Structures are given as structure tokens and as C-alpha cells.
Amino acid sequence: MGYRVAIDIGGGFTDLVAVDEKTGEMFWSKGRTSPQDLTEGIIEVFRLSGVEPSSCVQLLHGQTLVINSIVQRRGASVGLITTKGFRDILELQRSNRRDIFNLKYRKPPPFVPRHRRVEVDERVMADGTVLRGVKKAEVEEAWKKLAAENAESIAVCFINSYVNPANERAALKTIEKLNGTNGHSPVTISSDITREWREYERTNTAVLNAYVMPLVEGYITRLTSRFRQMKFNGAFYMMLSSGGVASFDYVKRAPIETVESGPVAGVIAGTKIAELMGERRVIVLDGGSTTTKASLVEDLAIKYTTNYSVERDDFNPGYPIKVPIVDIVEIGNGGGSIAWVDEVGNLKVGPVSAGAVPGPACYGMGGSEPTVTDAYLAVGFLSPDYFLGGQFSLREDLARESLERVARHFHLSTEEAAFAVIRLANDNAAQVLRLVSVQRGHDPRDFALIAHGGSGPMLSPFIAEELEIPKIIVPVIPPGNFSAWGLLVSDLKHEVTKTAIERLDSPRIQEVFNGGYAELSSEVVSLLGGERKMLLHRTADLRYYGQEHTIRVDANAGKMTTREVTEVGHRFRSQHSKEYGFELEAPVELVNLHVAGVVVSDKPVIRELSGEGRSLAKSLKEERAVYWGSEWVKTKVYERGLLPPLTQVEGPAVLEEPTTTTLVRRGYSARSDRYGNLELTAK
């Protein structure tokens, strides 16, 4: 018995949550992220928590290293080895692009320049038949060319390798021998990352995996070494974008599967809180230092996307990644986001952030640009002496000074300029919620909003009013450490997918289903090390014959007979009608088989809150002037940790706690439930 520890690294702060396996007691700490060496920030939050690494049995980790290295172009120089005739697939991309009527459309430049893309004369047919095997001499020559071009990491992606990876594995064997003789160049073969079709998407996924592999491998090696030196003898796990955790060794081989590692843990945690509170339909909002994220959960079922792209926006298709990812929408809008005036004189907030260093102007660390945090401080939402529970003080004078340039430009007072920044940040966050709800056919008024992150509980009251969301929930788990807690309630999980195209009325369909599921199940069992408590969940991606895109539906366990195949077809037709409002008479076609293996972990228990030592009178800290948008109002400020269960606070009010501040606007009330979760509702 010992401590299970979860660490989540964000753009501004590093968070730790630990739970004692014997007593269930929870510990947490929060410190600034150290961009130059992320391990330093992790060591610091361990020191702040008082938990000794030598007493820990498990370390679970969420990070934004992968996504940040892609966005900031800080990865390795990649060389690509591909099939003859497919050298330019990264530039050709797709003609049937998502935004075909976008006049500002620009193809994103590939991560591998043409001089580092080399062809070999091999060929696998669409049915998996090897027409031409890969020649060892050609692979050796390709490797030498890429070595001469200073390629630090190599990606191998051959046509149709998703159905038969034999040629890719032969190439890998040759390259590994060359690496053993001439030094180390990490190698990614596409069939190890994804077994789904679509050549451009598969190639880009393999390239991005190769791009971040040396960085992640180096980071994991340093982190492991530091913890072993501190007598940590437990197991290391990292959050995957699919909503489960996997070993560090697995992540070294497939780091691209952690592209949304940190934010996904918050969705897992939000689902657990929703279940605890009897909510079936929620939108989980994560307001962080650099970004705001949102994900919609219906019937406590987390949604996944097969159409994820890094850097996708209104004018850019982004870079597709073909790995399982929880459906999250994210924008550059957080507490550290910088407010600026564009070339035509309009006020903007984000996506550029002040980060952890130098941080907002009010940190007093050299930052001078106005940020959302500076605006919060200037209007009185934040206490200058209670940031991170008093861990360090904020400089209100520097915050107001930074906002003066906005105030002068628009001829406003400092507080009016600050509130304008806040309103714009709120509008940006509201747009994220529209993207996960309204744009996908859901009415946000049918959902509760679970707000977490350092700025989430400050954003949420304004968003809820604009979108008419009836209830806001601020978890009892420290909201600023909520994603880290999500790691503790996540399960060990692996998912594998394989393209297997066959119509459901084909005489071979049962053979395709049963053979494919047997192969994928065996692979999942191997990845999970044959754990006895493993649960296997089978799904299938289907479409009407002639369509391009698919819908994922559940498949029954056990042998797929005629009856089970027919039932899967009925599920698809029903789901298609639900999502698109119509059915077709066309035949149904199987596209992908999917198996997820889960080893359920022990979950921390949220206990009912004791009222002992707590009262509304004790929790009242002060009354201070707060600017709510039109005037300064004398507002009651409460210490949330001293609020007893089943207590109600009327707005306007400010509820402070070490990792965040919850705003209760006029016309709203905040009620603490029996566990200590806050429910904000309009009167």
C-alpha cells in the first residue's frame, strides 16, 4: 500500500493529486510550470504536496508536450520512406476538402520537406497481396540519403500497409540493423500506429509520431531517471487521448496517441462527477491558463472522434491524426491569454499566451502585456493576496498599468477596459460550447455545465447566461487540479482498429467479423499483458454503401452469427436516423472493426462532506468592491472550504479557494450539495 499520484502539466501550472490507498485521504499541490525543463515543475509540486516519491506505488501523468511541440514546431527533423509514386502525398492531401467553399483556404505545409522524402519500389495490393516485396538494398540506400540530410527520426509508410504490414516490418528490420551499426534514429512504421485506411491521414499520423518521438522519449527517460534517483519504485503510466492510461514504454513507441493527453483526463473526471450527482447530460468545460476546452457527454457516454486534426480552424484544415481521441474542442483562450488590438482597431484576446514565464503582468516577473488574469484582478474578481491560496501575491498596480493601453485606445476607464477583456474571453469560450453542442445538433439548454480549471468557474456564469444553460457545477475536487484527479479515476486501456471493408449482405461477412475481432482481441490482450480483470468492448464503423464517412456502433460479444450481424445493421440505421434525420434503402457496409481493452482501476471515493467546523458565518472572509460590468458593487467574499454542505449563497458573491475562484452573479445562487460540489442556478 502507498500513494497513487497523478501529475498534469499545463501551459501555466503543474498540478498534483495524490491519494493514500489505505485511508483514501487526498493530497494536492499546484505550482508554476517550468518550460525549460518540465521535470523541475514536477519535482516542485511533489515538494509542495509533502508526499515522498519513495512512498508512491504509481505515477500517472498527463501532459501537453506532444500538442505543444507540434503547434510550436519544436520536434525532430523527420525523413519519410514511402512507396514509389507516393512521395508527394503529404502535399497533395485531399481534393474533397472539408471547407471546399472557403476562399481563404490554404494547404498546410507538410512537416517533411520534399528532399527528405525517399521512395522505394515495393507494392502491396488493396486485398493485402504482396505484389513486390521491399528490397533490403533500397531501404539501406534510402536510410543513407536521409542520414545525409540529417534526419533525426524516420517514418515509414507504404501503400496499403494497413491491410498487410509485411513490407513495412521488413523495412523496419533493415533500419534497426543500420541503427545498431551507425547510431540511433527512432523509427515509426505506420502499421504500428494505425491499421485504418486513407493514405494521406495514415502517412501524416506516422510522420507526426516520428516528429515528436525523440522529444517524448528524451523527456520520459529524464523523468524516469529523476524519480528512480528519488527512490520511486512504482509503475509509470501516461494518459492517452482515448481516455485510458498506458505504460511509459508504450508511449515511447506511440507518443502521438497522447496528443490530447491532459485535456482528456478532465473529461473523464467530469463524467465521474456527473454520475455522482445524477446528471446524464453534461458539457465539461476546462478553463486553463493557455486554452479553453469543452467536450459534450450524453448519457454518461464520452464521445470519440475519428476526424481529429491539429491546428484546424475556419481557414485551415489542419493536420489529420488517425488515432482514437476523445471529442474535444479547444481554442487559445485562458487566464494567461494576451489582450491586443488588431490592425483595424478591434480588441482581441488570445491565442498568444503569457505562459508560465514571464506570465501575466500582475505576476511581477517581467510580463507587461495585459492578460485575462490581469483583468480579473483589476475588477476585483481575484484577491491579490490569495492567489494559489496565498502561495504568492499578485501586483494589482502592474495589472492596471498593463490594461492602460487598452483603456487609452478605446477611451475607457481601466475597469471598463478590464471588463471588456473579460467579456471577450467569455465570448471566445462560449463559441467553444456552441461548437460541441449547437453545431452538432444539441441544445445546450438540455445540459448541465461542469466547470473546472483555474479560470473555468469564472468563465462559466457568463457563458451559462448567454447560452441559457440551466445549471453550473463546480466540483468539490479542487477545480484547478481536476484533470490530475481525472488521471486517478482513469483505467488502463488500449484500443486497436482495423479496416475490413465488406457489405453486411456478403456471404463472407461472418468470417470477416469473427476473424477480425479475434485478431484485434489477441492484440489488445498482448498490449495489456494478459491482465485477468480485462474487459473487451467491440464496436464497428459502418456506412451506407456508396457513402464516404462512417458511424460507430456497438457489436455484441461472442461469435457474430447472422442474427448478430443483422442487429449491428439495425443499430447503424437507427443511429444514422438519429444523427442525420433519415434512413436509406441502400445496403450497409462494414468499414472498420474496433476493439478496446480496459483494466478497471480502483477509484478514489468522494465522501459526504462533514459540517463540523464549517458555517456560513465562518466562511465569510470580507466584503470588497467588485466591478460587475456597469458599476462597482460591494460584494461578499466567502472561503469555499468553510462552506457547510446543503448551504446556499446568493449572488452577487465571490467564492474563493486555492486553485480557482467561483463567481456568483446577481440573480444566481450557489448551493453546496452533500459532497461539497457547488450547483449554480438562476433564480
GIRALIN-V803014 format. One record per residue. N is the residue number from 0. OMEGA is omega in degrees with one decimal (none if undefined). Layout:
N:OMEGA
N:OMEGA
This chain:
0:180.0
1:-178.8
2:164.9
3:-172.8
4:176.9
5:-179.9
6:178.5
7:-179.5
8:175.9
9:-178.6
10:-178.6
11:-173.5
12:173.9
13:-172.6
14:177.0
15:169.3
16:178.6
17:177.6
18:176.7
19:-176.1
20:-176.7
21:-174.4
22:-175.8
23:-179.5
24:-176.7
25:176.7
26:177.0
27:173.8
28:-176.7
29:178.2
30:-178.8
31:176.3
32:178.1
33:-172.9
34:-176.5
35:177.9
36:-174.5
37:-179.0
38:179.7
39:177.7
40:179.1
41:178.5
42:-178.3
43:-179.0
44:172.9
45:179.7
46:-179.0
47:-176.9
48:-176.1
49:179.1
50:179.8
51:178.2
52:-178.1
53:-179.4
54:-177.0
55:-179.9
56:-176.6
57:174.6
58:177.6
59:-167.7
60:170.6
61:-175.0
62:174.8
63:-177.7
64:-175.6
65:-177.9
66:-179.0
67:179.8
68:176.6
69:-177.4
70:-176.9
71:177.8
72:-178.8
73:-178.2
74:-177.6
75:170.0
76:-171.2
77:170.4
78:-177.9
79:171.9
80:-174.5
81:-177.9
82:177.9
83:-178.3
84:-176.7
85:-177.6
86:-172.0
87:-176.3
88:179.2
89:178.4
90:177.5
91:177.9
92:-176.5
93:177.0
94:178.7
95:-174.5
96:-176.1
97:-174.9
98:-171.7
99:-180.0
100:-178.8
101:-177.5
102:178.0
103:-177.3
104:173.9
105:175.3
106:177.9
107:179.3
108:-178.5
109:178.9
110:179.2
111:177.4
112:-172.3
113:-177.2
114:175.3
115:174.7
116:-173.4
117:-179.6
118:169.5
119:-173.7
120:176.0
121:178.4
122:170.9
123:-178.5
124:-176.0
125:179.3
126:178.5
127:178.3
128:177.6
129:178.4
130:176.1
131:176.5
132:-179.6
133:-178.0
134:-178.2
135:-177.7
136:179.9
137:178.0
138:178.5
139:179.4
140:178.1
141:179.4
142:179.7
143:178.5
144:-179.1
145:176.7
146:178.0
147:177.9
148:176.6
149:174.7
150:-178.3
151:-179.0
152:-173.9
153:173.8
154:177.3
155:178.2
156:179.7
157:179.4
158:176.7
159:179.2
160:177.6
161:-179.4
162:176.4
163:-175.6
164:-173.2
165:-178.2
166:177.2
167:-178.6
168:175.5
169:177.8
170:178.7
171:-179.7
172:179.6
173:-177.9
174:179.9
175:176.2
176:178.0
177:177.6
178:-179.7
179:-178.2
180:-168.2
181:-178.4
182:-171.4
183:169.7
184:-179.4
185:-176.0
186:173.6
187:169.4
188:-170.2
189:-176.8
190:174.9
191:-177.4
192:-179.9
193:177.0
194:177.4
195:178.6
196:-175.4
197:-169.5
198:-178.3
199:-178.7
200:179.5
201:-178.5
202:-178.9
203:178.0
204:178.5
205:179.9
206:-179.3
207:175.2
208:177.8
209:-176.9
210:-176.5
211:-173.6
212:-179.5
213:179.6
214:-178.6
215:179.2
216:178.8
217:-179.9
218:-179.3
219:179.8
220:179.4
221:-178.1
222:178.8
223:-178.6
224:-179.7
225:-177.3
226:175.1
227:177.4
228:179.2
229:173.8
230:173.5
231:-177.6
232:-178.1
233:-177.7
234:178.6
235:175.8
236:177.4
237:-179.9
238:174.1
239:179.0
240:-178.8
241:176.9
242:175.5
243:177.3
244:179.2
245:-177.2
246:176.2
247:-179.4
248:178.4
249:-177.7
250:175.8
251:-178.1
252:-175.2
253:-176.4
254:-179.0
255:177.3
256:177.5
257:-174.1
258:175.8
259:-173.2
260:-176.1
261:-177.3
262:-177.7
263:-179.7
264:177.6
265:177.8
266:177.0
267:-179.6
268:179.5
269:178.4
270:178.6
271:177.8
272:178.3
273:178.8
274:179.7
275:-174.7
276:177.1
277:176.9
278:-178.9
279:-175.3
280:-177.1
281:167.4
282:-178.7
283:-178.2
284:179.3
285:177.0
286:-176.4
287:-179.9
288:-175.0
289:-176.0
290:169.7
291:-177.6
292:176.6
293:176.6
294:-178.7
295:-179.8
296:-178.7
297:-176.9
298:179.8
299:178.9
300:178.9
301:-179.2
302:178.7
303:178.2
304:173.9
305:-175.0
306:-175.9
307:175.8
308:174.1
309:175.7
310:175.1
311:174.2
312:-174.8
313:-174.5
314:-173.1
315:179.8
316:179.8
317:-178.0
318:-175.5
319:176.2
320:-174.0
321:173.7
322:-179.4
323:-176.8
324:172.6
325:-175.1
326:-179.2
327:171.8
328:-171.7
329:173.2
330:178.4
331:-175.2
332:-178.4
333:-177.8
334:-179.7
335:-177.9
336:-175.7
337:174.4
338:-177.2
339:-179.7
340:-176.6
341:-172.6
342:178.1
343:173.8
344:179.4
345:177.2
346:178.4
347:173.5
348:-178.7
349:-0.8
350:-178.9
351:-177.6
352:175.5
353:176.3
354:178.8
355:178.6
356:2.4
357:-179.0
358:177.6
359:-178.4
360:-176.2
361:176.3
362:-178.3
363:-179.0
364:176.7
365:177.6
366:-179.0
367:-179.8
368:178.5
369:179.2
370:178.7
371:178.1
372:176.0
373:179.3
374:177.5
375:-178.5
376:-175.7
377:-179.3
378:176.4
379:176.9
380:-179.6
381:173.1
382:-178.5
383:-176.4
384:-175.2
385:178.4
386:-173.2
387:178.0
388:-179.4
389:-179.6
390:169.0
391:-174.7
392:177.0
393:-179.2
394:-179.4
395:-179.7
396:178.9
397:177.5
398:-178.7
399:178.2
400:-179.7
401:-178.1
402:-177.0
403:-178.6
404:175.3
405:-178.8
406:-178.9
407:-177.7
408:-176.3
409:178.8
410:-178.8
411:168.9
412:-178.5
413:-179.3
414:176.3
415:177.1
416:179.4
417:-178.5
418:175.1
419:176.9
420:-179.8
421:-178.9
422:178.9
423:175.5
424:177.4
425:178.4
426:177.0
427:-179.6
428:178.1
429:178.9
430:176.4
431:179.3
432:177.1
433:-177.5
434:-178.7
435:-178.5
436:-174.3
437:-177.4
438:-178.4
439:172.8
440:179.7
441:177.1
442:-177.5
443:178.6
444:178.9
445:-173.4
446:168.1
447:-178.5
448:175.7
449:-174.2
450:176.2
451:-171.9
452:-177.8
453:-178.1
454:-178.4
455:179.7
456:174.9
457:177.3
458:-165.3
459:-178.8
460:179.8
461:179.0
462:-177.8
463:179.2
464:-178.4
465:-177.0
466:178.5
467:175.6
468:-169.4
469:-173.4
470:172.3
471:177.1
472:173.8
473:-170.9
474:175.2
475:172.4
476:-178.6
477:-172.6
478:178.5
479:177.9
480:-170.9
481:179.4
482:176.7
483:176.5
484:177.2
485:176.0
486:-178.5
487:-179.7
488:178.1
489:-179.2
490:170.9
491:-169.7
492:171.5
493:178.7
494:175.1
495:-178.2
496:179.1
497:175.8
498:179.1
499:-172.2
500:-179.3
501:176.2
502:-178.3
503:177.7
504:178.1
505:177.0
506:-179.0
507:-167.3
508:179.3
509:178.2
510:179.2
511:178.9
512:-172.8
513:178.3
514:-179.9
515:-179.8
516:178.0
517:179.5
518:-177.6
519:178.7
520:177.8
521:179.7
522:179.6
523:178.9
524:178.9
525:-180.0
526:-178.1
527:175.3
528:176.2
529:179.7
530:-175.0
531:-175.8
532:-174.8
533:172.9
534:178.2
535:178.8
536:-175.9
537:175.8
538:179.4
539:174.2
540:-175.7
541:175.6
542:169.5
543:-179.9
544:-177.5
545:176.0
546:178.6
547:-173.8
548:-170.1
549:171.8
550:-179.3
551:178.0
552:178.8
553:172.4
554:-176.8
555:172.5
556:178.6
557:-176.5
558:178.6
559:177.2
560:178.1
561:-179.3
562:-179.2
563:178.4
564:178.0
565:-179.6
566:176.7
567:177.3
568:178.1
569:178.5
570:179.2
571:-178.3
572:180.0
573:-179.2
574:178.1
575:179.0
576:-179.4
577:-174.9
578:-172.7
579:174.1
580:178.7
581:172.5
582:176.9
583:175.5
584:-175.6
585:175.4
586:178.6
587:-176.0
588:172.2
589:177.7
590:-177.9
591:168.8
592:-173.8
593:176.1
594:174.3
595:175.9
596:-176.2
597:169.7
598:-172.8
599:179.5
600:173.1
601:-175.5
602:171.8
603:-177.5
604:173.4
605:-176.9
606:176.2
607:-175.1
608:176.4
609:177.6
610:-176.9
611:178.9
612:-178.5
613:173.2
614:179.7
615:-179.7
616:179.6
617:-176.0
618:179.6
619:-175.6
620:-174.5
621:166.2
622:180.0
623:-179.9
624:178.4
625:178.6
626:-174.3
627:174.7
628:179.2
629:-179.1
630:174.0
631:-177.6
632:175.0
633:-168.0
634:177.2
635:-180.0
636:-176.5
637:169.1
638:-173.5
639:-176.9
640:179.3
641:176.8
642:177.5
643:176.9
644:176.5
645:177.8
646:-177.9
647:177.8
648:-179.4
649:177.3
650:5.1
651:179.7
652:175.7
653:179.1
654:-175.7
655:169.6
656:-171.6
657:-173.1
658:-179.9
659:173.9
660:178.5
661:179.2
662:175.1
663:-175.8
664:175.8
665:-177.2
666:178.0
667:172.4
668:178.1
669:-178.6
670:176.8
671:179.8
672:-173.0
673:177.0
674:-176.9
675:174.0
676:178.1
677:174.0
678:179.4
679:179.5
680:175.8
681:179.5
682:none
